[in-house]
């Protein structure tokens, strides 16, 4: 992103440019000793027109979290300028996911899809990733046959 001295608060480096900062809000139902943001967040807003929105096919979702760090709001502009718009936000506008509009699976989420994915109800991000991987593999096979 071109930010000199950029770092994460987790490293405790003393940098003046902490891009990743401790989570600002806690989930009241978190288990004792678990990360500040752990459990189900009932309100994650997905931006229409994003890849994530095309996966979920809705604007508001509940997601599972297990983390202590998030994007520092002071550096949200830098992430967007680097080509990674915010595509999901928490109830108070917190960044919950970014993606690259140029690459279907360059997606970074603060929530963890594997926590809520079940054999009988796989998470939409996992399903779409597997579909894209299968499509890519078929294209590679077709390309090798044509060579």
C-alpha positions, -999 to 999 in steps of 0.1 A, spaced: 0 0 0 31 22 0 28 31 37 62 34 52 66 18 86 32 0 83 26 -27 109 1 -46 130 -6 -38 166 -1 -75 173 36 -71 166 40 -43 192 66 -26 171 60 10 181 53 19 145 34 51 138 14 35 111 -6 7 127 -28 -6 99 -42 -36 119 -54 -26 153 -72 -43 183 -109 -50 178 -129 -20 188 -160 -39 199 -166 -71 218 -193 -97 215 -211 -99 248 -217 -136 245 -180 -146 240 -167 -174 262 -143 -164 290 -107 -162 278 -117 -162 241 -108 -134 217 -127 -101 220 -145 -107 188 -156 -143 190 -190 -159 184 -217 -151 160 -222 -115 148 -258 -112 137 -253 -81 115 -227 -81 87 -238 -59 58 -226 -71 23 -222 -45 -4 -244 -51 -34 -224 -57 -66 -195 -73 -48 -184 -109 -52 -195 -116 -17 -230 -104 -24 -232 -127 -54 -222 -156 -32 -248 -148 -4 -275 -133 -26 -285 -111 3 -275 -78 20 -274 -89 57 -258 -120 71 -247 -135 104 -211 -147 106 -188 -165 130 -157 -146 143 -127 -156 164 -102 -127 164 -86 -98 183 -75 -76 154 -92 -56 126 -85 -30 100 -77 4 116 -104 28 103 -77 54 98 -62 33 70 -93 22 52 -86 48 25 -52 32 18 -68 -2 14 -94 11 -11 -67 31 -30 -47 -1 -33 -76 -17 -51 -93 -35 -23 -127 -20 -16 -146 -28 16 -174 -52 8 -187 -61 42 -192 -40 74 -202 -46 110 -232 -30 127 -211 2 135 -194 4 101 -164 -17 110 -145 -33 81 -154 -70 80 -143 -80 44 -124 -66 15 -120 -81 -20 -103 -74 -53 -128 -66 -81 -101 -80 -105 -99 -115 -89 -129 -135 -78 -111 -151 -49 -89 -124 -35 -112 -120 -6 -101 -112 30 -127 -116 57 -125 -110 94 -151 -137 99 -142 -173 94 -165 -193 70 -151 -226 82 -166 -220 116 -202 -221 104 -198 -244 74 -215 -278 79 -216 -309 57 -253 -305 51 -251 -267 48 -217 -255 35 -208 -218 37 -215 -198 5 -178 -187 2 -166 -223 4 -192 -235 -21 -183 -207 -46 -145 -213 -41 -150 -250 -49 -171 -242 -80 -144 -218 -92 -116 -243 -86 -135 -270 -105 -142 -246 -134 -105 -236 -135 -94 -273 -135 -118 -281 -164 -105 -251 -183 -69 -263 -177 -78 -298 -190 -95 -284 -221 -65 -261 -228 -41 -291 -225 -63 -312 -249 -62 -283 -275 -24 -280 -273 
